[in-house]
Amino acid sequence: MKQPQSFSLILGAIALISLSSCSTNLGTPSSSSETAVSEAPVESNAQTSVKVSGSSSSANLLSILVDAYTSINPDSQLELLEPNQSENTIAGVNQGLVDVGIISRSLKPEENDGTLESREVARDALLVATHPSVTGVTNLTTEDLRGIYSGSTTNWQELGGPDAEIVVLDRPEDESAKRLLREHYLGADLANAPNAVVLRKEGELIETIQSTPYSIGAFSLAHAVFHDLSVNRLRLNDIEPTSETLSNGQYPMFRNVSLVWHQQASDPSLAFIDYIFSEPGTEVLEQASFAPSSPQNQ
């Protein structure tokens, strides 16, 4: 896997989106205030603004939680950063550039210098879907998937669909979606379809599958449900991807979504974190078709 880029350089290129009408007073302090600041630095817990960031595949969950939280806490100040890779989000928390991060996997021991906290939030099923033009195909077996993603099956007619060439929308090998497909269906050594369109970001794949007839790709079930996407959600080996089949273990392909924050997080940051794991936060996740993690997984 590629080493993460310097997060400070990445943040220099992204835009901060203020989700609150409130703003911090940046006026010039009086001389007496300056003396007080020099003698007693402001503690991190006095921070009011909370910068939140997530990996590209967990950005949907983060956006949902931010919207829900600010709707009931209108005076809160949350700054939602553009999505990035999980490694960069973790680096941002380490460097104090991100207050609350969401990543699409668990935090690795070597990524924690002892100052970070992490907890699993939810599971997000990886959905395999097609453009609505692919009629007559509602279920794919493991062998069907292997044929599609290797390029040995090239026409939808071979699978009971229309007489049209299959457009495979794929992900890079180091992305969670492709790793999960290989782990559960494709196998580690299956060659990739030579004509596959490889898309770096999940958002790009989602946009492409909606605009490209006869295409197929894998992405977040919660994103498809929450945004009511016009795609055909496929059963795999006759198991439909739902929050229920995800929770009971029938549907095996999912991403663990975890929260990462610093041990010295500010009070506003901790308030947002507490909300995420509260009953109202859990209900928001369930409504968006995530499967909230059970206590033993947290």
Backbone torsions as a table, in degrees:
resi	resn	phi	psi	omega
1	MET	NA	142.9	179.9
2	LYS	-66.2	143.8	175.1
3	GLN	-69.0	144.0	-179.2
4	PRO	-65.0	145.9	175.5
5	GLN	-73.2	165.6	175.2
6	SER	-61.9	120.0	-174.6
7	PHE	-67.7	-30.4	179.9
8	SER	-64.5	-34.5	176.6
9	LEU	-69.1	-37.2	-179.1
10	ILE	-66.5	-43.2	-178.6
11	LEU	-67.3	-23.3	177.7
12	GLY	-67.7	-19.2	-177.1
13	ALA	-102.0	-3.7	-176.2
14	ILE	-105.6	158.9	-178.0
15	ALA	-98.7	139.3	174.9
16	LEU	-89.9	131.4	-179.2
17	ILE	-108.8	112.1	-178.5
18	SER	-76.2	124.7	-179.0
19	LEU	-100.7	12.9	178.4
20	SER	-139.1	148.0	178.8
21	SER	-78.5	-10.0	-179.1
22	CYS	-79.5	154.8	176.8
23	SER	-144.0	153.6	-179.1
24	THR	-78.8	138.9	178.3
25	ASN	-71.8	114.6	-178.6
26	LEU	-106.9	22.8	-178.3
27	GLY	-65.3	160.0	-179.4
28	THR	-74.0	125.4	-177.4
29	PRO	-73.2	160.7	175.4
30	SER	-72.3	169.5	-179.2
31	SER	-62.0	-36.0	179.4
32	SER	-67.9	-36.2	178.2
33	SER	-65.8	-38.7	-179.8
34	GLU	-62.9	-39.7	178.6
35	THR	-63.7	-41.5	-179.4
36	ALA	-64.0	-40.2	-179.1
37	VAL	-65.1	-41.1	-178.6
38	SER	-67.2	-31.7	-178.6
39	GLU	-84.5	-30.3	-177.1
40	ALA	-138.8	91.2	-179.3
41	PRO	-56.8	147.0	179.0
42	VAL	-67.3	129.1	178.7
43	GLU	-69.5	152.5	-179.5
44	SER	-62.0	-28.4	-178.4
45	ASN	-70.0	-11.5	178.0
46	ALA	-82.9	-6.5	-179.7
47	GLN	-60.7	140.8	178.9
48	THR	-108.6	-35.8	-179.6
49	SER	-82.8	140.6	-179.0
50	VAL	-122.4	118.4	178.4
51	LYS	-92.7	123.6	-177.8
52	VAL	-121.2	142.5	-177.4
53	SER	-147.2	155.1	-179.9
54	GLY	-146.8	162.3	173.6
55	SER	-67.8	161.9	-175.5
56	SER	-60.2	-35.6	-178.3
57	SER	-81.0	-14.9	177.8
58	SER	-106.3	2.7	-176.6
59	ALA	-62.0	-33.4	-179.6
60	ASN	-63.9	-44.7	178.7
61	LEU	-61.7	-43.6	-179.0
62	LEU	-62.2	-43.5	179.7
63	SER	-62.2	-40.9	179.0
64	ILE	-62.3	-45.1	-178.6
65	LEU	-67.7	-40.0	178.6
66	VAL	-62.7	-45.8	-179.8
67	ASP	-61.7	-43.5	-178.7
68	ALA	-65.6	-41.3	-177.8
69	TYR	-67.8	-45.3	-178.2
70	THR	-70.2	-22.6	178.1
71	SER	-69.1	-28.6	179.2
72	ILE	-104.9	-7.9	175.8
73	ASN	-130.9	71.0	-173.0
74	PRO	-63.4	-18.8	179.5
75	ASP	-88.6	-3.5	-179.9
76	SER	-71.0	152.8	179.7
77	GLN	-118.8	98.3	177.5
78	LEU	-113.0	129.3	177.0
79	GLU	-109.3	112.9	-176.6
80	LEU	-91.5	115.4	-179.8
81	LEU	-85.7	158.4	177.9
82	GLU	-64.2	148.7	-177.8
83	PRO	-65.8	153.2	-179.9
84	ASN	-145.5	-177.2	174.9
85	GLN	-72.1	154.8	-179.0
86	SER	-56.4	-40.8	-178.2
87	GLU	-60.2	-39.7	-179.5
88	ASN	-71.6	-35.2	176.6
89	THR	-63.2	-43.8	178.8
90	ILE	-63.0	-43.5	178.6
91	ALA	-61.4	-37.0	178.8
92	GLY	-64.4	-40.3	176.9
93	VAL	-65.7	-42.0	179.0
94	ASN	-59.3	-39.5	-176.1
95	GLN	-87.9	-0.8	179.8
96	GLY	79.1	12.9	179.0
97	LEU	-90.2	-15.7	176.4
98	VAL	-129.7	133.8	179.8
99	ASP	-89.8	-42.1	179.8
100	VAL	-132.9	121.9	-179.6
101	GLY	-118.9	146.9	174.5
102	ILE	-121.8	128.1	-178.3
103	ILE	-122.4	155.3	-175.1
104	SER	-93.9	41.8	176.6
105	ARG	-172.5	-176.4	176.1
106	SER	-87.7	154.3	176.5
107	LEU	-72.6	129.3	179.8
108	LYS	-81.0	145.8	-179.3
109	PRO	-55.3	-38.8	-177.8
110	GLU	-72.2	-11.0	178.2
111	GLU	-90.1	-5.6	-177.1
112	ASN	-112.6	116.6	178.7
113	ASP	-86.1	11.3	-179.7
114	GLY	98.8	-2.1	-178.5
115	THR	-106.5	-3.8	-175.4
116	LEU	-104.6	150.4	171.8
117	GLU	-114.7	145.4	178.9
118	SER	-146.4	145.2	-179.4
119	ARG	-152.7	135.6	178.7
120	GLU	-68.6	134.1	-177.9
121	VAL	-97.9	-50.7	-172.6
122	ALA	-162.6	172.6	172.5
123	ARG	-114.8	137.7	-179.1
124	ASP	-121.4	116.2	-179.1
125	ALA	-65.4	141.0	173.4
126	LEU	-91.0	111.9	-177.1
127	LEU	-88.2	138.7	168.1
128	VAL	-103.8	123.9	-173.7
129	ALA	-137.2	165.0	177.3
130	THR	-128.9	163.5	171.1
131	HIS	-64.1	147.8	-178.4
132	PRO	-56.9	-18.4	179.1
133	SER	-67.6	-17.9	179.7
134	VAL	-84.4	89.0	179.8
135	THR	-92.9	153.5	176.1
136	GLY	84.9	-3.0	179.1
137	VAL	-118.1	111.5	-178.8
138	THR	-121.7	-14.9	-177.9
139	ASN	-141.4	139.0	175.2
140	LEU	-126.5	138.2	175.0
141	THR	-87.9	173.0	176.5
142	THR	-58.7	-42.0	179.5
143	GLU	-66.0	-36.6	176.0
144	ASP	-59.9	-46.9	-179.8
145	LEU	-62.8	-40.8	178.7
146	ARG	-63.0	-38.8	178.6
147	GLY	-66.2	-42.0	-179.4
148	ILE	-66.6	-51.1	-173.5
149	TYR	-76.7	-14.6	174.9
150	SER	-94.5	-16.2	-179.0
151	GLY	90.5	3.8	177.7
152	SER	-78.0	-22.3	171.9
153	THR	-110.3	116.5	-171.0
154	THR	-117.7	-10.8	-176.7
155	ASN	-126.7	135.9	-179.3
156	TRP	-62.7	-24.4	-179.5
157	GLN	-61.3	-29.4	178.4
158	GLU	-65.5	-18.2	-177.4
159	LEU	-114.3	14.9	178.9
160	GLY	91.3	9.8	-179.0
161	GLY	-103.1	-161.4	-178.1
162	PRO	-73.1	161.0	176.8
163	ASP	-78.1	84.3	-176.3
164	ALA	-153.4	147.2	-179.8
165	GLU	-69.2	137.3	178.3
166	ILE	-76.2	127.8	175.5
167	VAL	-102.4	108.9	-177.0
168	VAL	-89.6	118.4	174.6
169	LEU	-99.9	111.5	-171.6
170	ASP	-113.9	170.8	177.9
171	ARG	-120.4	157.3	176.8
172	PRO	-61.3	156.4	-176.2
173	GLU	-63.5	-26.6	-176.9
174	ASP	-90.3	4.6	178.0
175	GLU	-92.6	149.7	-173.7
176	SER	-60.1	-36.9	-178.0
177	ALA	-61.5	-45.1	-179.0
178	LYS	-71.2	-37.2	177.9
179	ARG	-61.2	-41.2	-179.5
180	LEU	-69.4	-40.4	176.5
181	LEU	-59.2	-43.8	179.0
182	ARG	-65.9	-42.9	-177.3
183	GLU	-62.4	-41.6	-171.4
184	HIS	-101.0	-22.3	-174.0
185	TYR	-136.8	-44.2	-169.8
186	LEU	-85.7	-32.2	-174.3
187	GLY	88.6	158.2	-173.1
188	ALA	-73.0	-27.4	-170.6
189	ASP	-106.1	4.4	-178.4
190	LEU	-67.3	128.6	178.1
191	ALA	-69.4	148.5	179.3
192	ASN	-81.4	148.4	176.6
193	ALA	-58.8	129.1	-176.0
194	PRO	-62.8	-27.1	-178.3
195	ASN	-100.0	11.7	-178.8
196	ALA	-65.3	143.3	175.7
197	VAL	-95.0	112.6	-176.4
198	VAL	-93.7	121.9	-177.0
199	LEU	-115.6	127.5	-172.8
200	ARG	-70.0	-42.0	-175.4
201	LYS	-106.8	145.8	-179.9
202	GLU	-63.6	-36.9	178.5
203	GLY	-59.8	-36.3	178.0
204	GLU	-66.3	-40.3	178.5
205	LEU	-64.5	-42.1	-178.8
206	ILE	-62.9	-43.0	177.4
207	GLU	-64.1	-40.9	-175.9
208	THR	-69.7	-40.2	-177.8
209	ILE	-67.1	-28.4	178.6
210	GLN	-77.5	-20.7	-176.0
211	SER	-109.9	-2.8	-174.7
212	THR	-116.5	107.8	178.8
213	PRO	-58.1	143.5	175.4
214	TYR	66.7	21.5	179.9
215	SER	-93.8	160.2	177.5
216	ILE	-140.4	144.4	178.4
217	GLY	-164.4	172.0	-178.3
218	ALA	-122.6	133.1	179.7
219	PHE	-161.1	-174.8	-173.0
220	SER	-64.3	125.3	173.6
221	LEU	-62.4	-43.6	-178.3
222	ALA	-59.9	-38.6	178.9
223	HIS	-64.2	-43.0	179.9
224	ALA	-62.9	-41.5	-178.3
225	VAL	-72.5	-48.2	-175.0
226	PHE	-63.5	-37.0	-178.5
227	HIS	-97.0	3.8	177.4
228	ASP	49.2	53.7	-176.4
229	LEU	-69.2	142.5	178.5
230	SER	-85.9	76.6	177.0
231	VAL	-136.5	162.0	175.5
232	ASN	-91.2	112.7	177.0
233	ARG	-82.0	124.9	-174.0
234	LEU	-97.7	144.8	166.8
235	ARG	-79.9	147.6	176.2
236	LEU	-118.7	120.6	-174.4
237	ASN	52.1	40.4	176.7
238	ASP	68.1	15.6	175.9
239	ILE	-108.0	121.3	179.3
240	GLU	-82.3	133.5	177.8
241	PRO	-76.6	114.0	177.0
242	THR	-141.7	167.7	176.1
243	SER	-63.5	-29.9	179.7
244	GLU	-70.7	-49.2	-179.9
245	THR	-68.1	-24.2	175.2
246	LEU	-71.7	-44.6	-178.5
247	SER	-67.3	-38.1	-177.2
248	ASN	-88.7	2.2	173.9
249	GLY	87.9	0.9	-179.7
250	GLN	-69.8	-40.2	179.2
251	TYR	-95.5	115.4	-168.2
252	PRO	-87.2	-14.6	-168.7
253	MET	-99.4	106.4	-178.9
254	PHE	-152.2	162.3	175.2
255	ARG	-108.5	136.5	170.4
256	ASN	-80.2	126.2	178.2
257	VAL	-106.0	123.7	-174.5
258	SER	-122.0	152.4	177.0
259	LEU	-100.2	140.8	177.8
260	VAL	-131.1	133.8	176.4
261	TRP	-151.4	166.4	-178.2
262	HIS	-86.4	148.1	179.6
263	GLN	-61.5	-26.8	179.2
264	GLN	-98.6	34.8	-178.7
265	ALA	-61.5	148.4	179.8
266	SER	-70.0	163.6	178.0
267	ASP	-60.5	-43.8	177.0
268	PRO	-61.4	-36.1	177.2
269	SER	-64.6	-45.0	-179.7
270	LEU	-65.3	-33.1	177.7
271	ALA	-64.6	-41.8	177.4
272	PHE	-65.6	-41.8	178.4
273	ILE	-62.5	-44.4	178.5
274	ASP	-59.5	-40.2	178.9
275	TYR	-61.8	-42.7	-178.0
276	ILE	-56.9	-38.9	-177.3
277	PHE	-94.3	3.9	178.9
278	SER	-81.3	172.2	178.3
279	GLU	-61.6	-44.1	176.2
280	PRO	-60.5	-39.4	177.8
281	GLY	-64.0	-40.8	178.0
282	THR	-63.1	-40.5	178.7
283	GLU	-63.4	-38.1	177.4
284	VAL	-62.1	-42.7	179.7
285	LEU	-63.4	-44.2	-179.2
286	GLU	-63.8	-40.8	179.1
287	GLN	-63.8	-26.6	179.4
288	ALA	-92.7	10.8	176.9
289	SER	71.4	21.3	166.5
290	PHE	-85.2	156.5	173.9
291	ALA	-105.6	101.1	-178.7
292	PRO	-56.7	140.0	-176.9
293	SER	-68.4	142.0	176.0
294	SER	-75.3	158.8	-176.8
295	PRO	-53.8	-36.4	-177.2
296	GLN	-70.7	-18.5	178.0
297	ASN	-91.9	-5.3	-174.4
298	GLN	-95.9	NA	NA
